[in-house]
Amino acid sequence: MGKRDDLIAKYAEDLRNKCGMQPDMSLLEKVTIGCGPAIYDADAATVAATQPGELETVKKNFLMKKLGLSDGPELMQAIDAVIDIYGRSERDKYRAVVYYMLTKHFGKEHIYG
């Protein structure tokens, strides 16, 4: 297994143990690949949920650009809901896991075909 496979396994474990959901491994792999090289950078691999600027970036770059959603209060509400599910006290909220849960939340799995 390569480094990416190890990370995908770690993300799947977080989804199972911290988020209480059984991951769709095919979708998780595609979301992880979609994150690009960010998954290998310790800082970029996680979402700083306490920083409003970071959450705004998730909204603009992922929800609006990648998933094609229109701006509205429901986007930030969805991000907050995902952060709650992951656990606000959880130090490392992996970007791929957050993006996976947002993709599922909005029913946009087809974007990853």
C-alpha positions in Angstrom: 0.0 0.0 0.0 1.2 3.5 -0.8 1.0 6.6 1.3 -2.3 7.7 -0.2 -3.8 4.3 0.6 -2.6 4.6 4.2 -4.3 8.0 4.4 -7.5 6.7 2.9 -7.6 3.9 5.5 -7.0 6.5 8.3 -9.9 8.7 6.9 -12.2 5.7 6.7 -11.4 4.9 10.3 -12.3 8.5 11.3 -15.6 8.2 9.5 -16.4 4.9 11.3 -15.1 5.7 14.8 -15.5 9.5 15.1 -18.4 10.2 12.8 -20.4 7.1 13.2 -20.8 6.3 9.5 -19.8 3.5 7.2 -17.8 5.1 4.4 -18.3 4.5 0.7 -14.7 3.6 0.0 -14.9 4.4 -3.7 -16.2 7.9 -3.0 -13.8 8.4 -0.2 -10.9 7.5 -2.5 -12.1 9.9 -5.2 -12.6 12.8 -2.7 -9.1 12.1 -1.3 -7.6 12.2 -4.8 -9.6 15.4 -5.5 -7.8 17.0 -2.5 -4.6 16.7 -4.4 -1.2 17.2 -2.7 -2.8 18.9 0.2 -3.3 15.5 1.9 0.4 15.2 2.3 1.0 18.5 4.0 0.3 18.4 7.7 -1.2 21.9 7.8 -3.3 21.7 4.6 -4.5 18.1 5.3 -6.7 19.3 8.2 -9.5 21.9 8.5 -9.0 24.5 11.2 -12.6 24.5 12.3 -12.1 27.4 14.8 -10.8 29.8 12.1 -13.7 31.6 10.2 -11.3 32.3 7.3 -10.7 28.6 6.9 -14.4 27.7 6.9 -15.0 30.4 4.3 -12.3 28.8 2.1 -14.0 25.4 2.5 -17.3 27.1 1.5 -15.9 29.0 -1.5 -13.3 26.5 -2.9 -15.1 23.3 -2.2 -18.9 23.8 -1.9 -19.2 26.5 -4.5 -16.4 25.8 -7.0 -16.1 22.0 -6.8 -19.7 21.0 -5.9 -21.3 23.9 -7.8 -23.5 25.0 -5.0 -25.0 28.6 -4.8 -24.0 30.7 -1.9 -26.4 30.9 1.0 -26.6 30.3 4.7 -27.2 26.6 4.3 -23.6 26.2 3.2 -22.1 27.4 6.4 -24.9 25.5 8.3 -23.8 22.3 6.6 -20.1 23.0 7.4 -21.1 23.5 11.1 -23.1 20.3 11.1 -20.2 18.3 9.7 -17.8 19.8 12.3 -20.3 18.9 15.0 -20.5 15.3 13.7 -16.7 15.1 13.5 -16.5 16.5 17.0 -15.5 20.1 17.8 -13.0 18.9 20.3 -11.4 16.6 17.7 -8.0 18.2 17.1 -7.3 16.8 13.6 -10.3 17.2 11.3 -9.0 15.8 8.0 -9.9 17.8 5.0 -10.8 14.7 2.9 -13.2 13.5 5.7 -14.9 16.9 5.9 -15.2 17.1 2.1 -16.5 13.5 2.0 -19.2 14.3 4.6 -20.2 17.6 2.8 -20.4 15.7 -0.5 -22.8 13.2 1.1 -24.7 15.9 2.9 -25.5 17.7 -0.4 -26.1 14.5 -2.4 -23.3 15.5 -4.8 -21.6 12.1 -5.1 -22.2 12.2 -8.9 -19.6 14.9 -9.2 -17.0 12.3 -8.4 -18.6 10.0 -11.0 
